[in-house]
Amino acid sequence: MFGLLIGFKRLIRCLVRCFNKEETKALLVATGIILLIGTIFYHNIEKMTFIDSFYFSFVTLATIGYGDLHPITTIGKLFTVLYGILGLGMVSLSVGVIARELVQIRNENQENNQKNREDTLS
């Protein structure tokens, strides 16, 4: 249980550090724009309601794919394939940014622990 709390604290610290970086802010803006493009596309081409088109865009972009909504038109199906591929890239980038930050935090913790041990022995 204690280890879970430490891991959760480390993840929160990681996310806070990630959101303070320009790279992450740019990734969030790009994701928002892509989500908006998908929402507008599905609303206009597939004639989905705004909330359904937003929901479908998010589910597709996040590569969740519940299967409750799907495109009907050929252009909608082609767009969805490309949109899904784009979603894979966005998810991969996001995971990479978070993983890199977690590794950096771990390395900093190890360096601090090593320094504390050396100070204690001195």
Residue frames as qw, qx, qy, qz and C-alpha x, y, z in Angstrom:
[[0.000, 0.885, 0.465, 0.000, 0.00, 0.00, 0.00],
 [0.316, -0.793, 0.107, 0.509, 2.84, 2.37, 0.91],
 [0.423, -0.138, 0.604, 0.662, 4.58, 1.60, -2.38],
 [0.232, 0.638, 0.658, 0.327, 1.40, 2.41, -4.28],
 [0.123, -0.943, -0.230, 0.206, 1.19, 5.82, -2.61],
 [0.388, -0.581, 0.368, 0.613, 4.82, 6.57, -3.44],
 [0.378, 0.178, 0.706, 0.572, 4.22, 5.55, -7.06],
 [0.105, 0.819, 0.548, 0.132, 1.10, 7.72, -7.24],
 [0.247, -0.875, 0.001, 0.415, 2.99, 10.68, -5.77],
 [0.418, -0.316, 0.545, 0.654, 5.76, 10.19, -8.33],
 [0.302, 0.470, 0.704, 0.439, 3.21, 10.05, -11.18],
 [0.024, -0.929, -0.359, 0.083, 1.52, 13.27, -10.01],
 [0.341, -0.728, 0.242, 0.543, 4.90, 15.00, -9.75],
 [0.431, 0.000, 0.673, 0.601, 5.72, 13.76, -13.23],
 [0.215, 0.697, 0.626, 0.277, 2.47, 15.07, -14.70],
 [0.148, -0.936, -0.140, 0.288, 2.94, 18.48, -13.06],
 [0.377, -0.532, 0.447, 0.612, 6.47, 18.72, -14.48],
 [0.399, 0.267, 0.724, 0.495, 5.25, 17.59, -17.90],
 [0.131, 0.835, 0.520, 0.120, 2.51, 20.23, -18.04],
 [0.227, -0.878, 0.048, 0.419, 5.02, 22.96, -17.22],
 [0.451, -0.246, 0.573, 0.638, 7.06, 22.19, -20.35],
 [0.349, 0.505, -0.212, -0.761, 6.48, 23.92, -23.68],
 [0.170, 0.154, -0.902, -0.365, 6.66, 20.59, -25.52],
 [0.036, 0.346, 0.913, -0.215, 3.70, 19.25, -23.56],
 [0.248, 0.583, 0.283, -0.720, 1.70, 22.44, -24.00],
 [0.294, 0.416, -0.533, -0.676, 2.26, 22.23, -27.76],
 [0.115, -0.044, -0.981, -0.147, 1.18, 18.58, -27.74],
 [0.136, 0.478, 0.729, -0.471, -2.02, 19.49, -25.86],
 [0.302, 0.576, -0.037, -0.759, -2.81, 22.30, -28.29],
 [0.246, 0.276, -0.773, -0.515, -2.18, 20.01, -31.28],
 [0.013, -0.221, -0.971, 0.088, -4.40, 17.33, -29.74],
 [0.220, 0.552, 0.486, -0.640, -7.15, 19.87, -29.15],
 [0.319, 0.506, -0.332, -0.729, -6.98, 21.11, -32.74],
 [0.201, 0.116, -0.917, -0.323, -7.04, 17.57, -34.12],
 [0.075, 0.361, 0.868, -0.332, -9.98, 16.72, -31.86],
 [0.291, 0.582, 0.197, -0.733, -11.82, 19.81, -33.10],
 [0.284, 0.373, -0.625, -0.624, -11.13, 18.89, -36.75],
 [0.108, -0.091, -0.987, -0.079, -12.51, 15.39, -36.17],
 [0.160, 0.474, 0.671, -0.548, -15.56, 16.75, -34.38],
 [0.337, 0.556, -0.087, -0.755, -16.36, 19.17, -37.21],
 [0.226, 0.245, -0.818, -0.469, -15.75, 16.49, -39.85],
 [0.059, -0.225, -0.971, 0.059, -18.05, 13.90, -38.27],
 [0.208, 0.532, 0.486, -0.661, -20.69, 16.52, -37.51],
 [0.360, 0.569, -0.202, -0.711, -20.77, 17.81, -41.10],
 [0.340, 0.319, -0.784, -0.409, -20.00, 14.70, -43.17],
 [0.216, -0.109, -0.968, 0.068, -21.45, 11.90, -41.04],
 [0.415, -0.493, -0.277, -0.713, -24.34, 14.06, -39.79],
 [0.538, -0.314, -0.688, 0.372, -23.68, 13.08, -36.17],
 [0.302, -0.926, -0.207, -0.094, -24.87, 15.34, -33.38],
 [0.156, 0.824, -0.407, 0.362, -22.20, 17.62, -32.01],
 [0.577, -0.560, 0.530, -0.267, -21.82, 15.58, -28.81],
 [0.954, 0.094, 0.285, 0.014, -21.73, 12.29, -30.75],
 [0.670, 0.671, -0.148, 0.280, -19.14, 13.66, -33.17],
 [0.104, -0.785, 0.499, -0.352, -16.99, 14.92, -30.28],
 [0.790, -0.334, 0.473, -0.204, -17.37, 11.60, -28.46],
 [0.932, 0.313, 0.152, 0.101, -16.53, 9.56, -31.57],
 [0.426, 0.795, -0.303, 0.309, -13.54, 11.81, -32.34],
 [0.341, -0.695, 0.548, -0.316, -12.19, 11.40, -28.82],
 [0.888, -0.139, 0.422, -0.122, -12.74, 7.63, -28.73],
 [0.847, 0.499, 0.034, 0.181, -11.05, 7.25, -32.12],
 [0.257, 0.826, -0.363, 0.346, -8.17, 9.64, -31.42],
 [0.454, -0.601, 0.579, -0.313, -7.49, 8.00, -28.05],
 [0.437, 0.265, -0.838, -0.192, -7.55, 4.61, -29.82],
 [0.447, -0.075, 0.706, -0.544, -10.22, 3.31, -27.44],
 [0.370, 0.102, -0.717, -0.583, -12.75, 2.25, -30.08],
 [0.467, 0.033, 0.686, -0.557, -15.90, 1.20, -28.21],
 [0.054, 0.111, 0.893, 0.434, -17.72, 0.41, -31.45],
 [0.184, 0.585, 0.678, -0.405, -21.02, 2.03, -30.51],
 [0.373, 0.833, 0.038, -0.407, -20.68, 4.70, -33.23],
 [0.598, -0.090, 0.578, 0.547, -19.12, 4.29, -36.64],
 [0.173, 0.451, -0.283, -0.829, -18.89, 6.19, -39.92],
 [0.701, 0.432, 0.521, -0.225, -21.42, 5.40, -42.65],
 [0.550, 0.811, -0.099, -0.174, -19.97, 7.16, -45.70],
 [0.891, 0.241, -0.052, 0.382, -16.92, 6.00, -47.64],
 [0.276, 0.692, -0.240, 0.622, -15.13, 9.30, -47.06],
 [0.567, -0.676, 0.223, -0.415, -15.96, 9.00, -43.36],
 [0.977, -0.177, 0.080, 0.094, -14.45, 5.53, -43.22],
 [0.710, 0.440, -0.119, 0.537, -11.28, 6.66, -45.00],
 [0.064, -0.766, 0.227, -0.599, -11.00, 9.69, -42.74],
 [0.782, -0.552, 0.152, -0.246, -11.44, 7.47, -39.68],
 [0.941, 0.066, -0.058, 0.327, -8.58, 5.20, -40.78],
 [0.447, 0.543, -0.182, 0.687, -6.24, 8.19, -41.12],
 [0.379, -0.716, 0.138, -0.569, -7.60, 9.72, -37.92],
 [0.925, -0.378, 0.017, -0.040, -6.94, 6.46, -36.05],
 [0.803, 0.230, -0.128, 0.534, -3.37, 6.34, -37.34],
 [0.090, 0.668, -0.173, 0.718, -2.92, 9.93, -36.20],
 [0.688, -0.621, 0.047, -0.372, -4.36, 8.88, -32.84],
 [0.947, -0.120, -0.116, 0.273, -1.73, 6.17, -32.50],
 [0.524, 0.430, -0.165, 0.716, 0.96, 8.78, -33.04],
 [0.252, -0.695, 0.104, -0.666, -0.56, 11.18, -30.52],
 [0.861, -0.487, -0.011, -0.149, -0.89, 8.47, -27.87],
 [0.878, 0.081, -0.135, 0.452, 2.68, 7.32, -28.53],
 [0.274, 0.579, -0.173, 0.748, 4.04, 10.86, -28.21],
 [0.508, -0.674, 0.074, -0.531, 2.13, 11.41, -24.97],
 [0.944, -0.322, -0.043, 0.060, 3.33, 8.15, -23.44],
 [0.739, 0.298, -0.153, 0.584, 6.89, 8.95, -24.53],
 [0.005, 0.685, -0.170, 0.708, 6.84, 12.39, -22.90],
 [0.708, -0.592, 0.103, -0.371, 5.50, 10.98, -19.62],
 [0.969, -0.096, -0.078, 0.212, 7.89, 8.00, -19.65],
 [0.550, 0.478, -0.210, 0.652, 10.90, 10.24, -20.28],
 [0.238, -0.688, 0.205, -0.654, 9.90, 12.47, -17.37],
 [0.884, -0.430, 0.021, -0.182, 9.39, 9.46, -15.07],
 [0.882, 0.124, -0.153, 0.429, 12.87, 8.19, -15.92],
 [0.262, 0.600, -0.217, 0.724, 14.34, 11.63, -15.27],
 [0.551, -0.648, 0.139, -0.507, 12.59, 11.81, -11.88],
 [0.969, -0.231, -0.052, 0.065, 13.86, 8.34, -10.99],
 [0.711, 0.335, -0.191, 0.589, 17.41, 9.31, -11.95],
 [0.056, -0.678, 0.207, -0.703, 17.18, 12.50, -9.88],
 [0.780, -0.536, 0.066, -0.315, 15.91, 10.50, -6.89],
 [0.950, -0.024, -0.109, 0.291, 18.79, 8.03, -7.25],
 [0.454, 0.512, -0.213, 0.697, 21.32, 10.87, -7.45],
 [0.353, -0.679, 0.169, -0.621, 19.82, 12.52, -4.37],
 [0.920, -0.377, -0.006, -0.106, 19.85, 9.23, -2.46],
 [0.837, 0.194, -0.168, 0.484, 23.48, 8.63, -3.44],
 [0.171, 0.621, -0.214, 0.734, 24.43, 12.16, -2.38],
 [0.615, -0.626, 0.101, -0.468, 22.63, 11.73, 0.96],
 [0.970, -0.182, -0.087, 0.138, 24.47, 8.45, 1.58],
 [0.642, 0.369, -0.194, 0.644, 27.81, 10.09, 0.81],
 [0.134, -0.679, 0.173, -0.701, 26.99, 13.02, 3.10],
 [0.818, -0.510, 0.012, -0.268, 26.01, 10.62, 5.88],
 [0.937, -0.025, -0.107, 0.330, 29.25, 8.66, 5.54],
 [0.429, 0.592, -0.182, 0.658, 31.39, 11.82, 5.53]]
